[in-house]
Amino acid sequence: MACLPASICVGIPDPFAFHCLYLTFKMENERRWEGLNVDCLVNVFGRVGMQSLLLDVPFVCKSWYTASLSPSCWECLIFPGGFDGFDLPTHDLWSSEGELRTFMDRFRCIYRIDEDRFSLTAFLKVVVNRSRGHATVVRLPGFCSAEAMKYVADVCPRLKALYVDKMIPELIGKWKDLEELFLGSSIGVEKTLSEIGIHCKNFWRLHVGNAYICNTEALAIVKLVPNIKHLSLRQADIERDNLVTILQGCKELVALDVSDCRGFDEGDDEIYKLASHITNFRCEGSSSKYSSDSDDNLDRNPVYFFGYESD
């Protein structure tokens, strides 16, 4: 079954999607739920989201439970509480952890798992194993351990899109088919791009949140992924000269989002001229003037202080 685009998968409201599905089948009185074609069930269940697949679908009837075990239902592993690339700069690791813990507590209670034997890494492994290597989209939770991320790299070799707060560059070599990467921080981005340039020949999209793009990072983008098609550095700190470097070096860009950035002005004529070949270029709200809030790293970039968490 073809996987939904990453942006669509992340936006699906699990409880609402499942409730609509439930009501639809309930209204069709002439058909028994358990009599629905398995392929049809799998197709639908692959769209309802992780929470419904674990906490709702398996308990409707035996055929739904069986269908929910199909690896095709687990091609998009969207863990709650992770960076999704669209909520910057309000992304909050503390609230993210609370959202995930609530989900984990429900899972543990429903499946009657001893709390002393349960951890975030253990939970992540249970979910990842459901995919049986078929996962193509993964959004990891913010408080994800290095062990858990390494496990994903081993079990999900077909990954095409990855959402993660902080990358372990050495794992990139496990994902030869990686096409899209959404990072919650620019920490280590040079090494990450170096690995992508070596191993990921079909890579075309990079989104970096909370980014600090200095000369080193700008040159890394140009030299290591020069053929990139989509680049988002929204709300980044990026000096004008470094943006010029990217515009001059990445000739195949069709979408570039540098809106609400600090370091250059949105009305810069030279910037617009250099970006004239880019179909979708956004720089509205960007300014060369820095406000006092720009230097508050604690509020703006929490991942600088946490890195990877242990269970």
C-alpha positions as CSV (number, residue, x, y, z in Angstrom):
1,M,0.0,0.0,0.0
2,A,1.4,3.4,-0.9
3,C,2.1,5.6,2.2
4,L,0.5,8.9,2.7
5,P,2.7,12.0,2.3
6,A,4.5,12.8,5.5
7,S,2.8,16.2,6.0
8,I,-0.7,14.5,5.7
9,C,0.2,11.7,8.1
10,V,1.4,14.1,10.7
11,G,-1.8,16.2,10.5
12,I,-4.3,13.3,11.0
13,P,-6.2,13.7,14.3
14,D,-6.3,10.0,15.4
15,P,-9.4,10.0,17.7
16,F,-11.4,12.0,15.2
17,A,-10.4,9.8,12.2
18,F,-11.2,6.6,14.0
19,H,-14.6,8.0,15.3
20,C,-15.6,8.9,11.7
21,L,-14.6,5.4,10.6
22,Y,-16.6,3.8,13.4
23,L,-19.7,5.9,12.6
24,T,-19.5,5.1,8.9
25,F,-19.5,1.4,9.4
26,K,-22.1,1.6,12.1
27,M,-24.5,3.4,9.7
28,E,-24.1,0.6,7.1
29,N,-26.4,-1.8,8.9
30,E,-26.6,-4.1,5.9
31,R,-22.9,-5.0,6.3
32,R,-21.2,-6.7,9.2
33,W,-18.0,-5.0,10.2
34,E,-16.1,-8.2,10.5
35,G,-17.1,-9.1,7.0
36,L,-15.3,-6.3,5.3
37,N,-12.5,-7.1,2.9
38,V,-9.2,-7.4,4.7
39,D,-7.4,-5.3,2.0
40,C,-10.0,-2.6,2.5
41,L,-9.5,-2.6,6.2
42,V,-5.8,-2.4,5.9
43,N,-6.0,0.5,3.5
44,V,-8.2,2.4,5.9
45,F,-6.3,1.5,9.1
46,G,-3.1,2.7,7.6
47,R,-4.6,6.2,7.7
48,V,-6.2,6.4,11.2
49,G,-2.9,6.9,13.1
50,M,-0.9,5.2,15.7
51,Q,-3.1,5.8,18.7
52,S,-6.2,4.4,17.1
53,L,-4.3,1.4,15.8
54,L,-3.1,0.5,19.2
55,L,-5.9,1.6,21.5
56,D,-9.2,1.4,19.5
57,V,-9.1,-0.7,16.3
58,P,-7.9,-4.0,17.8
59,F,-10.8,-4.2,20.2
60,V,-13.7,-3.8,17.7
61,C,-13.7,-7.4,16.5
62,K,-11.4,-10.2,15.6
63,S,-11.1,-9.3,11.9
64,W,-10.2,-5.7,12.7
65,Y,-7.6,-7.0,15.2
66,T,-6.0,-9.2,12.6
67,A,-6.0,-6.5,9.9
68,S,-4.4,-4.1,12.4
69,L,-1.4,-6.4,12.6
70,S,-0.6,-6.0,8.9
71,P,2.7,-4.2,8.4
72,S,1.0,-2.1,5.7
73,C,-0.9,-0.4,8.6
74,W,2.4,0.7,10.1
75,E,4.2,2.4,7.2
76,C,3.8,5.8,8.8
77,L,5.0,5.7,12.4
78,I,4.0,9.1,13.8
79,F,4.7,9.2,17.5
80,P,2.9,12.0,19.4
81,G,5.0,14.7,20.9
82,G,7.7,14.8,18.2
83,F,8.9,17.7,16.0
84,D,6.7,17.9,12.9
85,G,8.4,20.8,11.1
86,F,5.3,23.1,11.2
87,D,5.0,24.4,14.8
88,L,8.1,26.5,15.2
89,P,9.2,28.3,17.3
90,T,6.6,27.1,19.9
91,H,7.8,23.5,19.9
92,D,8.1,22.6,23.5
93,L,9.9,19.5,24.6
94,W,8.3,19.5,28.0
95,S,4.7,19.6,26.7
96,S,5.7,17.0,24.1
97,E,6.9,14.6,26.7
98,G,3.6,15.0,28.6
99,E,1.6,14.2,25.5
100,L,3.7,11.1,24.8
101,R,3.6,9.9,28.4
102,T,-0.2,10.1,28.5
103,F,-0.4,7.9,25.4
104,M,2.1,5.4,26.9
105,D,0.2,5.3,30.1
106,R,-3.0,4.4,28.3
107,F,-1.2,1.8,26.3
108,R,0.3,0.2,29.4
109,C,-3.0,0.1,31.2
110,I,-5.0,-1.4,28.3
111,Y,-2.4,-4.1,27.6
112,R,-1.8,-4.6,31.4
113,I,2.0,-4.1,31.3
114,D,3.9,-3.7,34.5
115,E,5.1,-0.1,34.9
116,D,8.5,-1.2,36.2
117,R,9.1,-3.1,33.0
118,F,8.0,-0.3,30.7
119,S,10.0,2.6,29.2
120,L,9.9,4.9,26.2
121,T,12.5,2.9,24.4
122,A,10.6,-0.4,25.1
123,F,7.4,1.2,23.8
124,L,9.1,2.6,20.7
125,K,10.5,-0.9,19.9
126,V,7.0,-2.5,20.3
127,V,5.6,0.0,17.8
128,V,8.5,-0.2,15.3
129,N,8.3,-4.0,15.3
130,R,4.7,-3.8,14.0
131,S,6.1,-2.4,10.7
132,R,8.3,-5.4,10.1
133,G,10.7,-3.3,8.2
134,H,8.0,-1.6,6.0
135,A,8.0,1.8,7.6
136,T,8.7,4.7,5.2
137,V,7.8,7.7,7.4
138,V,8.9,8.0,11.0
139,R,8.4,10.9,13.4
140,L,10.3,10.2,16.6
141,P,9.3,11.7,20.0
142,G,11.3,14.6,21.4
143,F,12.7,12.7,24.4
144,C,14.0,9.8,22.3
145,S,17.1,7.9,23.5
146,A,20.1,7.2,21.2
147,E,19.3,3.5,21.7
148,A,15.8,3.9,20.4
149,M,17.0,5.8,17.4
150,K,19.6,3.2,16.6
151,Y,16.9,0.6,16.8
152,V,14.8,2.5,14.3
153,A,17.8,2.6,11.9
154,D,18.2,-1.2,12.1
155,V,14.5,-2.1,11.8
156,C,13.4,0.5,9.3
157,P,15.8,0.3,6.3
158,R,13.1,1.6,3.9
159,L,12.7,5.0,5.5
160,K,12.0,7.8,3.1
161,A,11.0,10.6,5.5
162,L,12.3,11.2,9.1
163,Y,11.2,13.8,11.7
164,V,13.6,14.0,14.6
165,D,14.7,16.7,17.1
166,K,18.4,15.8,16.8
167,M,20.1,13.5,14.3
168,I,22.8,10.9,14.9
169,P,24.7,11.4,11.6
170,E,26.3,8.0,11.7
171,L,22.9,6.4,11.3
172,I,22.2,8.0,7.9
173,G,24.1,5.2,6.1
174,K,21.3,2.8,7.2
175,W,18.7,4.7,5.2
176,K,19.8,4.6,1.5
177,D,16.2,5.5,0.4
178,L,16.0,8.7,2.6
179,E,14.4,11.5,0.7
180,E,13.2,14.0,3.3
181,L,14.7,15.0,6.7
182,F,13.0,17.3,9.2
183,L,15.3,18.4,12.0
184,G,14.4,20.3,15.2
185,S,17.9,21.7,15.5
186,S,20.9,22.6,13.3
187,I,23.3,20.9,15.7
188,G,25.6,18.6,13.7
189,V,23.9,19.4,10.4
190,E,27.2,19.6,8.6
191,K,28.1,16.0,9.5
192,T,24.5,14.9,8.8
193,L,24.6,16.4,5.3
194,S,28.0,14.8,4.6
195,E,26.5,11.4,5.3
196,I,23.4,12.2,3.2
197,G,25.6,13.2,0.3
198,I,27.4,9.9,0.4
199,H,24.4,7.5,1.1
200,C,21.1,9.1,0.0
201,K,21.1,9.6,-3.7
202,N,17.4,10.5,-3.9
203,F,17.4,13.1,-1.1
204,W,15.5,16.3,-2.1
205,R,14.0,17.9,1.0
206,L,15.5,19.4,4.1
207,H,13.7,21.3,6.9
208,V,15.8,22.6,9.8
209,G,14.0,24.3,12.8
210,N,15.7,26.5,15.4
211,A,18.6,26.9,12.9
212,Y,21.8,28.9,13.2
213,I,23.2,29.0,9.7
214,C,26.7,30.3,9.8
215,N,29.2,30.1,6.9
216,T,30.0,26.5,7.7
217,E,26.4,25.3,7.5
218,A,25.7,27.3,4.3
219,L,28.7,25.9,2.5
220,A,27.7,22.4,3.7
221,I,24.3,22.7,2.1
222,V,25.8,23.9,-1.1
223,K,28.6,21.4,-1.4
224,L,27.0,18.3,0.1
225,V,23.4,18.5,-1.2
226,P,23.7,20.9,-4.2
227,N,20.8,19.3,-6.0
228,I,18.3,19.8,-3.2
229,K,14.8,20.8,-4.3
230,H,13.1,21.9,-1.1
231,L,14.8,23.8,1.7
232,S,13.1,25.3,4.8
233,L,15.1,27.4,7.3
234,R,12.1,29.3,8.6
235,Q,12.8,31.5,11.7
236,A,16.5,30.8,11.4
237,D,19.4,33.0,12.3
238,I,21.2,33.4,9.0
239,E,23.3,36.3,7.8
240,R,22.7,37.8,4.4
241,D,26.0,36.6,3.0
242,N,25.2,33.0,4.0
243,L,21.8,33.2,2.3
244,V,23.5,34.5,-0.8
245,T,25.9,31.5,-0.7
246,I,22.9,29.1,-0.6
247,L,21.0,30.9,-3.4
248,Q,24.1,31.0,-5.7
249,G,25.0,27.3,-5.0
250,C,21.7,25.5,-5.0
251,K,20.5,26.0,-8.5
252,E,17.8,23.3,-8.5
253,L,15.8,24.7,-5.6
254,V,12.1,24.9,-6.4
255,A,11.0,25.8,-2.9
256,L,12.9,27.9,-0.3
257,D,11.4,29.2,2.9
258,V,13.5,31.7,4.8
259,S,10.5,33.7,6.2
260,D,10.7,35.3,9.7
261,C,14.5,34.9,9.8
262,R,17.1,37.1,11.5
263,G,20.1,38.4,9.6
264,F,18.7,39.9,6.3
265,D,15.8,42.1,5.2
266,E,12.8,40.7,3.3
267,G,12.9,43.6,0.8
268,D,16.5,43.0,-0.3
269,D,16.5,43.4,-4.1
270,E,19.6,41.3,-4.7
271,I,18.1,38.5,-2.6
272,Y,15.0,38.5,-4.8
273,K,17.1,38.6,-8.0
274,L,19.1,35.6,-6.9
275,A,15.9,33.7,-6.0
276,S,14.1,34.5,-9.2
277,H,14.6,31.0,-10.5
278,I,12.9,29.5,-7.4
279,T,9.2,28.8,-8.0
280,N,8.2,29.1,-4.3
281,F,10.4,31.5,-2.5
282,R,9.3,33.0,0.9
283,C,11.2,35.5,2.9
284,E,8.4,37.7,4.4
285,G,9.0,38.8,8.0
286,S,12.7,38.5,7.8
287,S,14.8,41.3,9.2
288,S,18.5,42.3,9.7
289,K,17.6,43.8,13.0
290,Y,17.8,41.5,16.0
291,S,15.4,41.8,18.9
292,S,16.4,41.0,22.5
293,D,14.4,37.8,22.2
294,S,16.7,36.4,19.5
295,D,19.4,35.7,22.0
296,D,17.3,33.8,24.5
297,N,18.4,30.3,23.5
298,L,16.7,28.6,26.5
299,D,13.3,29.6,25.3
300,R,14.0,29.3,21.6
301,N,16.1,26.2,21.3
302,P,15.7,23.7,24.1
303,V,17.3,20.9,22.3
304,Y,20.7,22.6,22.9
305,F,20.4,21.6,26.5
306,F,18.9,18.1,26.3
307,G,20.3,16.2,23.4
308,Y,19.3,12.5,23.7
309,E,17.6,11.3,26.8
310,S,18.0,8.0,28.5
311,D,15.0,6.0,29.9
